[in-house]
Amino acid sequence: MPSKASYLRCEYLINPLGISTPKPRFSWEIADERRNVKQAAYQILVASDPAKLRPDLADLWDSGKIDSDDTLHIEYGGSVLSSGDGCFWTVYIWTVAAGGMAEKSEADETAEFSIGLLQSEDWKAEWITALEFIEDSPVCLGYMSLETTNPLEQKWVQIDLGQSRKVDGIRMFAAAGRRGLRPEGGEIPPSDGFPMRFKVEVSENADMLDCTLAVDYSEVDVAFESCLTSAFAETSGRYIRLTSLKQTEAAFAGPTYCLKLAELEVLSNGVNIALGCKVSALDSYENVEEGFGTVFLTDGQTAYDPGSRRNLRPSPFFRNEFMIGQPIKRAMIYVTALGLYELYLNGSRVGDHCLAPGFTQYNKRVAVQAFDVTTLLNQGANAIGAILADGWYRSRFRLDGYDQYKNFAEGRYGDAIPRIISQLEIEYTDGSQVTIGTCSDWTYTIDGPYRKTSMYDGIHYDSRQEMPGWSEPAFSGAAAWKLVEVSPVSWALEKSPQTVQPIRRLTEFPSESVKEIGLNVWLYDFGKTVGGVCRVTLQGPAGSRIKLRYIPELKDDASLYTDSLWGAYNNGDVYILNGRGVQTFEASFTFQGFRYIEVTGLNARDQLVDITAIMIADDYAVASNLQTSDRRLNQLWSNIRSTYQACMKSVLVDVVDRDERWPWLGDCFTTHSQSLPYMLDMSSHFPRRITDMADEQSDEGYFYSTAPRMRLISPSAGWSDAAVTTAWSSYLNYGNKRLLEETYPLLLAYCLLLQNRLESGLEPFEYCWNDHLASHMTVRPGATLWKDTGPPCMDKYHYEMLAFLQISQLVQKTARVVGDQDAADKLERFAARLTQEFVGTIVASQEPAVAAQTLYGLLLGYGLVKPVDAAVVLKRMLEAIEQYDGFFTTGTSTTNTLLNALSDNGQHELAFHMAMRSESPSFGHMIDHGATAVWERLDSYVAGLGFNPSAMNGFVHSGFGSIAEWMLQSFGGIRPDEYAPSYKRVRIEPKIAGSIDWVEAAYHSVRGTISCEWSKNEEELHLKVEVPANTSATVIIPTFPQQMVTESGVLAGDAAGVTLVSATESSTEYLVLSGCYSFHSR
């Protein structure tokens, strides 16, 4: 039976709409389990109509029969394609099985793609927004003194009434919020900055030399009140001075103290006479942008005013109506936003994307989504509608510990004014076309149900303000809506067609249990940590206010663990019922990391009819599966997959429970350049992430530590290297040579920048995060106090040098692939000399063993050690491990490399033991204590100590997930071969651990599924492998002297499709052609 071309992809995607290139690349797999199947030729057809996909009718491209075994990245070579073109394609293949005659396949599978709006002039639509988003008012918090570490240091503030006045009291209003973070392990005290002891003096003179002491609380603490009035006997004076004699402690890392008030009123017969008066102070934190300054102390604002730019505001609803008078052939809509959007046509939601358009470097580019909406349009009247939310574009910064004061990202991405733009392109059956775009004719309202939306904090949804029919024609409430503001973007913003999978709802999890933890307070347990939202079905009287608060863990006493949530500790989705029967709500424009949900506001449990947790994530196909005879190892693999999905929100963020959620590179991306492709299909994601990194590359050539860039984060060894490792991984796993060619100049410039600094006697980086969360930040094994941490991490200089030598290797390889041999030779000579000096010095020294796990692990893992020195380096690495009793001293950046170095150098049993031992710090301890995702730290929870008191203590964090690489390569034995990239040839070499009896591993490569299954007993090893058609494998089978290897009952070397390559005392190597094989070693 002939082979079949399957899994047809265009630019790595199945049936993509609105792609970013007029010269797309086509790829496919060959479905054929026979042995030694090779493709001999192919023929691609591209047409404007699927009925034309025949060799004699294809009107866009007929490649003709091409003698080639290529199945990846075949570039379109037909008629010029333009913005908006819709295309259909298929492929015929000719294959040869076991040296037989070539057989032609049928073109059973038809695929499609369309071109996006490629040129700026293709856009006729205009950016629109709500007037309320443009109007500006300042933030106001109040007065705050400079901070001190001495609670008894006096701070004073003084009001000048302008003339002598009769006064008989003062009134102080507590200020909400402050700079910095909330204290570890608790919520922000409302008394933060409020004086515990104070005095009030009245004088005719500013120097207070002849003053009247009106109020004296210098000897006793005053009970805090958010508004405190102190009356005194009537006296006269022009100047009123409040002196704080003892401040309230409120600190993240301190302690620190200050005097802080929202307003200070001076009373005369009950009337405030200080309004607008001048204020002086001993000192003052003057930052009008943050809302602090003496001017705010007498401005009449007694409560926090977030201002227009920092307030969580209602989400505007937009709409427009239009007529269609002819039959429609095809209709496409292109849409994006600075913010987040949902789009509707004639009452129906367009697409199933979540958090669209995703997270990009908004001051450089924004992603455009394309949808085929042909079936959603009507002949006659039509209506289009959209909802706009702040999203990442106008999100507050991370780590804002105060629930009321949110430090928004004003100015980080343009002007922080959310906008939306959409363009509907309609093609009629007679060939004519019409464009309908956002413009000044559209209308909007801010009186809809979304009263607040926050990426970090949740949504407030008032269903009493729902507007049935708002996105349908003849909406009855349309007359009350206002005309939109056309708001052009004032900076160079590229509207780039989306080239990756969108965020979607992936998996739903019903609650596993519920219990009442307070009067009408219910806690739902979903049994699994989720990164997403919740769907809840409720019923109750109109005005009922139900809040869903997302909780990561429970303490040992079953109370809620919120210490690690930082500013998201008071997160929650709030729903207000309309009283019209059963209502179902699902949060949009936000996400949380959680296992539990606390529900408040119910009068009875039966008001909540149903509740479901929903994982939302980039919809990348799961690429692999790993199952073993070890339950804990299987749980760890599942946890890593869940963590990647939970943290994959347009970009891979570090953590999703607290309000950080940053796109860190380094230990949250750079070191995952192989584990991510093993776990998920990253073929389209990696090029997009390199675009993020390139968008922020500095003029000097540095890449930064986050992408998109967050605040002024400096470049750092390991973190800034992500573009290099990602481009190489994309080539190694997916064969993406075009990406290497496009990225190479940026990578070379970066590598040469670091090289030049080294040649000038400078360290390659001015800043280095080093090995994050290594032993110096981790409690020692068996410790009884959290402060008893382990040995120091690796020297910063060593970390930087090893990072440089690794990327130098990769840029050398890249240069050779793209044909720049001269640059490759120069890089190789410099790196070889540096490696010899650096490694030689280390080998000759006696590095302190305990601190050297990382150093020696990276030397071996990066392949920097000459064979003559390998035994010495391995010995020292093992000594380092032994001196720390077999526990890790490595952190998130290096643990995976250490495990690989062990398993690849004959120490797989030790690697398995270190990873899965039951004591902390280890992954086994994590699993044994109920983890359903990867913890931020190996000691996030320690038996006997409880939860780690550090503020950085997330329970769904991507960092340590990079060990998925070690797991699939060692237990499953599957790894790419850089000399035959994109799995044209795969290396299968499972490592056998004593306590593991069997393993089943499978990886869906760009050429098809590769599988490796093995089982063992005391007498034999059974190994089954599957190699995709048109590829081969190097299979290395662990053996011992005198053992015989057979395949399907015959000597393996004599089996069809198998060639013996070499044999040693410990293994036998075979070259295996495509097909399924069953080996026995006995």
N, C-alpha and C positions, 0 to 999 in steps of 0.2 A: 504494500500500500504506500503511495507517495507520501513524502513529508508534507507538513502543513506550516505555512507562515502564520504565526499567532502573536498576540499581544502587540499589535501595531501601535507605535508611538511616534508622535511628531514633537520634536524638541522635548523629549523625555516624558511627554504627557499624552494621555489617551483623549482623543477628540478635543483638543484645546481650542478655545475661542479667543480671538483678539490677541494673537501672538505678536512678538516684538520684532520679527524679522521677515523680509520678503523672500529670504532664501533659507527656508527651514530644512532641518535634517530629519531623515526618516530612519527608524530602527524597528526591528522585529526579532522574534525568537522563532526557533524551528522546533515544532512539536513532532518528535520521533524518538522512541525509546530503543530503536535498534542500535546495534553496535556499529561504531566506525561510520557514522553518517556525516557527510560533509556537503556543504553547499558548493555547487559548481558555477551557478550563475543566478542572476535575478533580473526582473523587469518590473519597474515601477510605473504605474499609470496615475496621472492626476487630471481631474476633470472638474468642470463647473457644475456638473449634475451627476449623481450616482449612476444614472442610466447610460452615461457615456464612458463608463469605466471598462472599455474594451479596447484592444490594441488598435482597432481601426477607427475608433471614435474619440479617444481621449483628446480633449481640446486644449489642455494646458501643458501637459508633458507626457511623453512616452519615452522612457529612457532607452528603449530597445533592450535586447538581451545583452547583459553585461557579464562577461566571464569573470567572476569574483566570488570569494567566500565572505565578503563583507556583509555584515548584517546590522552595523551600527553607523549612524552619522552620515548617511548617504544624502548629500546636499541636493536640494531641488535645482534642476537645470532647465526648466521650461520657460514659458512665456513670462514676461515681467508681471509680478503680482503687486497690487496696489492696496492702499488702506481700505479695509472693509471687505475685501474679496473673500468669498466663501468657496472652499475647495473640498473635494472628495478624493480619496486615494486608495489604492490597493497595491499588492505586490504578488507577482508570480515568482516562484523559486524552482531551481533545478537542483536536485540533490543526488548524491552517489552514496550508496550503502555498501560497505565492505568491498570496495573496488569494483562494484558492478556498473551497470549502465545508468546514465543520468536519467532521472525521472522528473517530469514537470508537475508541479502542484497545481491545484485549482486555486483561484483567488477567492477563497471562501469568506474572507473577512474584509469588510469595507470600513474605512475610517474617514474622519473629516477634520478639518481645521479651518480657521478663518484668520485673516490678518487684522490687527488692531489699527487704531489711528496712529500712524507712524510720524506724521509731521505736525508741527504746531499749527500750520494753516488748515489742517483737517478739522480743527475744532472751531465750530461756529457758536457753540454755547458759551455762556458767561458764568463766572463764579457768582453765586448768590448767597446771602446770609440774612439774618434777622437784625433789625435796627438795634435791638437790645444788646446784641453782641458787639456792636460798634461803639455804643455810648460808653463813656469812661467815667468812673468815679473811683477815688482812691481807697485803699485799704486803711483801716483805722483800728489800732489795738490799744494805744495809750502811751504812757510814759514808762520807761524802764531805765534804771540806773546801770552803770557798768557792773559787771559781776565781780564778786570777791569770794575768796575761800574762807573768810572769817565771818561767821554769822553775827558777831557782835560789832563789826565795823559799821560805824554810823553812816547813814545816807540821808541826805535831806533834799527837799524840793520846796520851792517858795513861790507864792503867788503875789503879784503886785496888783492891788485893786485900783491903782491910779490916783487915789486920794484917800484920805482917812475916812473910814466907814465904821458904823456900829456892826459888830459881829457877835453871834451867840452860839456858833456851832460849825462843825465841818461834817461832810459826808464823803466817805471813800467808797469807790466801786472797784471790785476786783477785776483785773484784766484777764482775758482768756488767751491762753497760748503764750509761747515765748520762743525764742530761737532754740534750736537743738532738739534733743530727743527726750522721750519720757524715761523715767528711771527704770532700770532693769527690774523685772519681776512685779511690776505694778502699773496702775494707771496714773495719769497726771493728777497730782493733787490740785483741787480747785483753789487752794490757798497759795499756790506758787507765786512768790514775790510779794505776798501781802504781809505787812509788818505784824510781828507777834508782840513786839513792845514798841511804843512810840510816844512822842510828846508833840504838842502843838503850841507854838509861840506866836504872839501877836505884837507887832511893833510899828512905830511910825518911821523907823529907819531900816534900810535894807541890810545893814550889818548886824541887826538884832542885839545891839549892845544894851539898849534899855527896853527890854521886851517884857511882856506879861506871859507867864506860863499858864496857858488856858487849859490844857489837857496834859495829864501826866500818867502814862502807863509804863513807867520805867522799871518797875519792880515786879510786875506780874504779867504773865502771858495773857493776851486778849483772845477770847474764843473767836474763831474765824466766822465772819458772815460775808456773803458776797456783796452786800451793801451795808456798811457800818456807819452809823450816825453817832457822833460824839458831841453832845450839847455841853455848853459851859456858860458861866455867868457873863452877861453882856459886857463887852469892852470895846474900845475903839482902837483902830490902827489901819495902816495902809498895807503892811506886809504880813502875810500869814505863812509861817514855815512849819512844815511837817517833817520831823526827824525820826527816821526809823532806827531804833536802838537794837533790834534783834530781828533778823530776817528768817523767813521760812526756807528750809532746805528743799531744793528741787533740782536734780541733776541727773544726767545720763552717765557722765564720767566726771567725777568731782570729789567731794561735793562742791557746789557753788551756790552763792546767795546773791540776791538783789532786791531792790525795792521796785515794785511794779504795780501800777494802778491804771485802770481804764479812764477814770475821771476823779478829780478832786473838786468838790463843791465847797464854797464858803457860804455859810447861812447867816441871814439877818432876818429875824422874825419868820423863819421857815422858808425864805426865798433865797435861791442861789444868786449871789451877786458877783461870782467869779467868772461868769461866762465870757469867754473871749479875752480874758486878762492875760498879761504877759507872765511867763513862767521862767524861773531860773532854778539851777540845781547845782549841787556839789559836783555831780557828773551825770552824764546822760548818754545812753545808747541811741544816737541819732541816725535813724535809717527810715526815711519817709517811705521808701519803696516797700519796706516790710511793715510799715504802719506804726513805727515807734518814734517818739520824739516829744519834746516838751510841749510843742504846739497842740498835741492831742489831749493834754491833761485838762484843758478848760474849753474844749470845743463843743461840749454838750452831748458828746457820744458816750453814753454810760455803758454801752455793750459793744461787743466786737462787731465791726462792720467789715466784711471781707472785700468790699469794693466790687466793681464790675468785672475786673479781670481775675479775681481770685475766688469768686463765689461759685458755688455749685448751682447752676441756673436751670430753669425748665428747658427741655429740649423742644425746639421749634418743629412744627409740622408744616411742610410745604405742599402746594398742589397747583395743578394747572389742568385745563380742559382743552381738547382739540377734536377736530372732526376728521374722519377718514371716509372718502367718498368712492373709493375704488377697491377692487379685490387686491389683496396683499399677496405677494410672492414670498417675501422675506422681510423680517424686521429685526434689527440689532440695536441694542442700547448699550452705550458706554457711559460709565459712571465712576466717580471717585469723590473723595471729600478730604478736606483738612479737618479731621475729626473722624467720627464713625457715622455710618448711615444704614438705613434700611429703605429699600425702594419698593414701590407698589404700583401696579397697573390695574385699573378697573377692579380694585378691591382685593387683588391677589398679590401676594408677596412675590417679588422677582428674585429668583435664586434661593439658595439655602445657606448662604455664607453667614458666618458670625464674625463680629468685630471687623467688618470690612471698612476701609480698604486695606487694613493691616498697618504694620509699623515700619516706617521707612525714615530716612534722613529728610524730614519734611522741608528743610531749607534748601534741599537739592532736588528731591524727586518725591512723587507720590504715585502709587500703583493704581492703574485703571482696570476695572473689571468689565468684561463684555458678556452680554447675555442675549440669547436668541429668544425674542419675545413674540414671535409670529403668532403663536396660539393664544396670547393674552389680549390681543387687540380685536376690536370690533369694527365692522363697517358702521359708520354713524358716529355717535358721541363716544368719546373716550376721556379718561381722567388718569393722570399720573400723580403720584404723591411720594413724599420722602420724609423721613425723620432724621434729624441731625443731632448727634451727641458729641461731647468733648473728646472722648477717647484719649489716645496717646498724645495727640497733638496739643491738647490743652490740659494735660494731666498735671497734678501737683507732683513735685519732686518726691522721690522715695524718702522713707525714714522720717516722716513728719509725725512726731509723737503726740501731737495735740489734735484732738478730734474736731475742734472748732476752727483752728487756724491752719489752713492748708497752704503750703508754699508752692504755688502753681508755677508752671514752666513758662511764664511770660517771657517772650523774647528769645527763648531757646530755639524755637522753630518759627521764624518769621514774626508775626504780630499777635499770635495767640487768638485770632478771630476765626472760629470755625466757619467753614464754607462748604458748599456742595456744588458740583457741576455734573450735568448729565446731558447726553446727546442721543436722541432716538433717530435712527436712520431707517426709513421705510422704502422698500423697493416694491413697486406695484407690478402686476402681471403684464402690464403693457410696456414695461421697461423704464418708466419714469420713476423719479425718486423725490423724496421730501425729507427735510431735516427739521426736527423739533427739539430745541434745546432749552436749558434753563436761561431765563432772561428776565427783564424788568416786569413782564406781564404776570409772572408767578405771584402767588400770594402765600401768606403764612400766618400762623398763630402760635403763641407760646402758652395758650390756655389748655393744652392737651394733658393727658394723664401722666406723662413723664415729668415729674416736678424736679427731680435731681437725678443726675447720672454721674457716676465716678468709677473709673477703672479700678481703683483701690478699695473704695468704701461701699460700693453697692448702689442700688437705685431706690428712689422713692416714687411709687406708682399709685396714683389716685384714680381708681376706676370710676369714680363718680364723674370724672371729667373726660371719659371716653367719648368719642365722636363717631358714632356708627355712620358708615358711608362716606367718610372724609376723603377717601381715595377713589371714589366712584363718581360718574357723571351726575350732574344735577343735585349735588350735595346741598341739603337745605340750609346748612350753617355757613355757606361760603361767603355770603355778603358781609359777615362780620370780620373776615380775615383781612389783613393788611397787605399792601404791596411790599415785595421783598426789596432789599437793598442789593444792587449790583456792586460787588466788591472785588475788583481786580486784584490779583496778587502782585505785589510790588517788587518781588525778587525773582530771580531766574529759577523757575520751578519747572522741572521736566515731568510731564505726565507720561509715565512709562507703562505700557501694557503689562498686565500681571503675567508672570512666567512661571508661577508656582501653584501648588495646590492651595485652595482657600482653607480657612478655618471652618470646620463644620462640627455638628454634634456627632460624636463617634459612638459612645456607649452610654447606656442608662443603667443605673443601679438603684433598685428599690431599697427602702430602709429595712434593716434586719431586726431592729428592736427599737423600742421607745419606752421612756420612763419619765415620770414627773419629778423634776428636780427642785421645784418650788411651787408656790400656789399658782396654778395655771401656767406654769413654765415647763415646757416639754423638750426633751432631748432625744433626737433621732440619730441612730447609729447606722451608717451605710456599710460598715464592715470593710471599707477600703478607702484609701486616700484618693481624692479626686481633684483635678484641676478644672474647674468649670463653674456651673451654675446649678440651680435647683428649679424644678417644676413643682408647683404646689397647687392643689385644688382645695378651695375654701368655700365656706358658706357662713353667713352671719348677717347681722343688722348693718344697714348703711352707716358708714363712718367708722366701723370697726377697723382698728389699726393693728395689723399683724406684722411682726418683725421676724425675719429669719437671719440669725447671726451664725456665721461660719466659724467652726472651731476645729483646730488641727488634732488635738489630743486631749486625753483626760489624765489628771494626776492620779497618784496611787490611791488617794482618798475619794476618787471619782468626781472631784470638782473639775471645773473647766480649766484647761491649760491655755492661757492666752499670752503668756509672758513674751513669747517670741514673735508676736504679731506686730510689735512696734506700733506705728500709727494706724494700723488696720485693726487694732484690738476691739474697736467699737464698730466694726464693719456690719453691714446688714442690708438686706433687701426689705423695704417696707412697702406693704400693700394695704391700701385703704379700700374696703369693700363698698360696693354700691347697693347692696341689699336686694339685688334682683336674682336670687337663687344661687346655684352653684357656679363658682367662677374658677377658672384655671389661669395661673400666672407663670410665666417663665422669664427670668431676668435677661435683658439684652444690655449690650454696651458695658459689660463688666465681667469679671471672673474672680474666683477665689480658690484657694487651696484648702481642702477640708476633708474630714472624715465624719464629723458630727455637725448637726444643725440644731441650734437652740431656737425654739419658737416661743415667742411671747405675744401677748395680746389676745389669746383665745379665752373665751369665757368657759368653754368646755372642750374636751379633746375632740369630740365628734364634729366640731367646726372645721377641723382639718380632715378632709376626705381622703386625700392621697398626697404623697410626697416622693419625689424621685430625684436622685442626683444625676447630673449629666456631664460626662467628660466632653469638653470641647477642645479641639486641637487642630493643627494643620492636618489635612486629610491625606497624609502620606501612607502608602501601603506598608504594612508590616513586612519586613524583608526576610526574617529568619525565625526559626523555632529551635529551642534547645530544651530537651527533656532528658533527665538522668535518673538513676536509681536513688539519688539523694534528694529527699523532699526539700530540704533547706536550700540546696543549690537551685532547685527549680523555682522556689519562691523568690530567691534573689534575682534570677533572670526576669521573672514576671514583674518584680518591683522596679527594675531598671526600665523596662518597657513602659510601665505605667508612669514612671517619673518623666521620661522623655516626652510622652504624650501630654502629661499635665503641664510641662514647662514649655511645650512647643506652641507658642502663641504668635504666629507670624515670624518671630525669631525665637531661638532657644533662650529663655530667660533663666536666671540662676535659681530662683525660688518663687513659689506662687502663694505661700501662705502669708508671709509678712509683706509690708508695702515697700519692698525693694523692686523685685521683678525687673531687673536690668538685663540687657543683652550683653553680659560680660563675655569676653573671649577667654583666653587663658584656660583656667581649670573648668570653665563651663562651655568651652567650644574648641579651643585649639587642641587640647588633649583628647577630644572626642572625634577627631577627624577620621578614625577608623571604626570606633564603636557605633557612631551614628549610622553610617552606611550599613553596618551589620544589622542594626535593629530596624531601621526604617529606610524607605527608598528616598535617598537624598539627591538623586540625579538632577532634579530641577532646583532643589533648595540651595545647594552649594554655590552655583553660579550667582544666584540672587544675593547670597550672603557676601560674596566677594564684591559685588556692586556696592553693598552697604559699606564695606571697609574702604573701597576706593573712593567713595563719596566723601569720606572724612580724612583721607590721607593728607598729611601736612605738606607744605611747600618743600620742606627739607627732605621728605620721603618717608617720614615716620607714619606708621599706622598707630591707632590709639587702642586703648584697652577695652573699649566697648564699641559696638557698632549696631545700630546708630549710636552716635556719640552722646553721652550723658554728662552734663556739666563739663568741667575742665579736667577730665580724667587724663592723666599723663600716659605716654607710651611706657610699656614695661616688657621686659624679657618674658617670653612665653605667651603673654597676652597679645602683644603686637604682632606676633608671628603667625597669627591665624590665617592671613591671606595666603601665606606660603604653604602651610600644611593643608589648607582646604583645596587650593588649586591642584596640588599634587594628588590628594586623595580623590578628587573628581576625575583625574586622569587615570589613576590606578584602578579605581573601582568601576568607572563608567566610560573610560576611553575618551574623555572630553578634551581632545587636543586643541580644539578651537579656543576653549577657555584658557588653556596654557598660553597660547599665542597672544591672546588679547591681554592677558594679565602679566605676561612676562616682563614688559618694561617697568611696571610698577614694582614687581618683586625684585628685579635686578637693582633698581634704584634703592630700594630698602636695604638689601643685602650690602651694597657698596657703601651706603651711609654708615652702617655699623662697622664695616671693614675699615673705612677711613678713620673712624673714631679710634679703633684699636691701633691702627698704624700711627696715630698721633699721640699714643700713650694714654688715651682716655678709656674709661669703661664704656661698653656699647650703649648703656642706658643710664640716664640720670636717676631713674626710679626703678624699683623692682619689687613686685609683690612677693617674689620668692615662692617657696612651696607652702601654699596656703593650707592652714589647718593641719599642719604636721605636728609632731610630738610636742613641740614647744607651746602649742595651743590646745593640747589634749591631755586629759588627766592620765597619770601613770596607771598601769595595770595594778589593781589591788589597792589603790589609794583610798583613804578614808576622808580626804578633804579635797574640794574642787581646786584649791590653789596649788595642789601638789601635781604640777604638770611635768611632762617628760623633758628629755634633753633638747638642746638648741637644734634648730633646723640647719640645713646646709648653708655654708657661707654664700652670701649674696653674689660675690664675684664668680664663684664656681658655677652658680645657677645661671648667671648671665652668659658665661663662656660656653657652657654646655648647650644653652638655647641657641647661641649664635652658630656653633658648630653643626647643630642639627639642621638649621635652616640653610646654612651654607651648602650642606650636602644636597638638600632638596632643590635649591636654586641651581646648583651645578647640573643635576639631573634634568631639570626643566630646560636649561639652556641647551643641552644636547638634544632633547626631544624636538625643540623648535628650530634647531639647526645653527645655533650660535656657539660653535665649537671654540672660538677664540676666547669668549667670555668664560666658558666652562673651564677651559684649561687654566686661565688666570685664577679663577676662584678656587680651583682644585689645588693649585700650587700654594696659594696663601693658606688655605685651610689645612693642607697637609703639614706645612711648617708649624702652624699654630697648634695643631693637634699633637704633633710630636713633642713640642715644648710643654704644652699644658698637661697632656696625659703622662709624659715622661716624668714631670715634676711630681705628679700625684703618685705614680707607681713607686718612685724613689723615696717618697716621704712615708711617715707612719701616721696617717690620718687617724684621729680618735675614732675608734671603731663604732661606737654606738651612734654617733652622729653621721656615719658614712653610708648607711643603707641607701640613701638617695643618691649620693655621689657615685658609688660603684654601680648601683642599679642603672643609672642613666648612661654611664660609660659603656656598660654591656648592652643595654637596650638600644642605644643609638648607634651601635656598631663602631665605636671609636677606638676600640682596643685591638692592638695587633695580636695575632694568635700566640705569639711568644709570651705576651703579658696576660692573656686571658685567665690562665689558671690562678695567677696572683690576685687579680682583681676579683675573681669569683670567690677565692678563699677569704679575702677581706670582707666581702659582702656577707658571706655566711657567718663570719666572726661577729660582724655588727649585729646581725639578727640574733645570734646566740646570746650576745651580751645583753640584749633587751628581752631575753627569755622568749624569743620567737614571736614578738609582737611588732607591729608596724611602728616605725618612726616617720614614715612618709605621709604626705598629705594628699590633697585632691589633685595636685599637678603631677604627681610622680608614682602613686601607688600602682596604677596600671602598668607602667613601664617596669617597675620592680618585679611585679608578678610575671610579666612576660620574660624578663631576664632570668628569673628562676626556672620557669617551665622550659625555656629554650636552652637551658644549660644543665639539664639533667636533674633539676631540683623541683619537679612538678609536685611531688608529694608534699614537700615543705611549703610550696606556694599555696596549695589547697588547704593545708593545716592552718597557715597564718590567716587566710581569708575567712575560713569557716569555723575557727575555734569558738568556743562558747563564751569566753571571757572578753571583756572590752579592753582595748579597742579592736574590733573586728566586725566583719559583715555577719558572721554567725551570731554574734551577740545581738546585732540589730534584728536579725530574723527571729531569734529566740524570744525577743521582747515585743513581738507583735507588729513589726514594721510591715506596711503594705506598699511603701514607696521607699526611695533612697533618702536617708537622713542627710542633713547638711554635714554633720560631724559623726565620726565613729563613736563618739561619746555623747551624742545628743541626749541619751538616757543611759544611766549606769545603775545596775542593780545595787541597792544599798545606799546610793547617793541621790537617786531620783533624776529630775530633769536638769540638764546643764544650765547654770545660771547666766551664761552668756546671752546677750541680746541676739547674737547670730546663732540661732538654733532652730533652723527650719526643719520640717518633717516631710517635705517633698522638694528636694534640691538636686539639681543635675550633676553637681561636682563629681562625686565618687562614682557616678554611673559609667564613667569611661572604662571601668573594668569589664564591661560587656565584650570589649575587644579580646581581653585575655580569656574570657570564658569560652567564646565561640572558637577561637584559634586553638586553645589547648584541649578542652574537653571535646569539642566538635571537630577539631582538626582542620577547619576550613580557613584558608587565607589566600589572598591574591598573589600573583607572581608579577613583579614589576617588569620582567623581561617579556611578558606576554599579557599586557594590561587588559582591563575590563573582562577578566576571567576567560580570555581566549585559551589560556592554560591556567588551571587552578592547582594549588598545592594542598594536598590532603594528608595531614600528619597528626593524628590524634595522640594526646599524651594520656597514659594510663595511670590513674591514681588507684592505690591499693584498695580503698574502701568503696570505689565506684564500680559497680558490676556491669552497668550498661549505659549507653548514651545514644540518643537519637537527635541528630542535628540536620537542619536543612536551611539553605540560603538561596533566595531567589535573586540571582544575578541578572545583569542586563542581557545575558544570553540564555537564561533559563535556570531551572532549579538544580542546585548542587546539593546532594545529600550524603551524609556520612553517618552510618549507624554501626556501633560496635557493642559487643558483649563478651564477657570473659568468665572463665572459671579457672580452677587450678591447673587444668591441662591444656586449654586452648583459648585462642582469641578468634572471634568471628567478626569480620569487617565487611559491611555492605556499603557500596558507594554507587552514586548515580552521577554521571557526567553528561551535561547537556549536549545535544547534537551540535556538530560543527566546532567542538572544543575538545580539549584533552586535559589530562590531569597527571600530575606527579604524585603518586601515592606511596607513602612511606609507612611500612608496617613494622611495628615493634616486634622483634624476634630475638631468640636466644640461640646460641650454638646448638646444632643438631636438630633444630626445628625445621619443619618442611611447610612451605606455603603452597596452598592449592587454591584454585579458583573454579568454582562449579565442578569440583571433583577431579580436575586435572592439575598438573603442576602449573603454577601461576604463569611461569615464563612461556609455557606452551599454549596458553589459552588465547582464544581469538580476541584481538584488541588489546592484548597485554604484552609488554616488552620489558624484560629484566634490564635494569640499568646498573645497579650495584648492590652489594651486600656487605654488611659489616657484622661484628659480633652482636650488635644491639638492634639492627634494623635492616630491612630490605626495601630497596627503592624500585618502583616500576613506573613506566610510562603507560598510561591507560587512555585509550581513545573513548569516544562518547559511547554511552550506553549504561546498562546496569550490571553490576558485578558483585559476586559473593566470594570473599576470600576467607580462608581458614589458615591459621598458623597453629600447628600442634607438634 
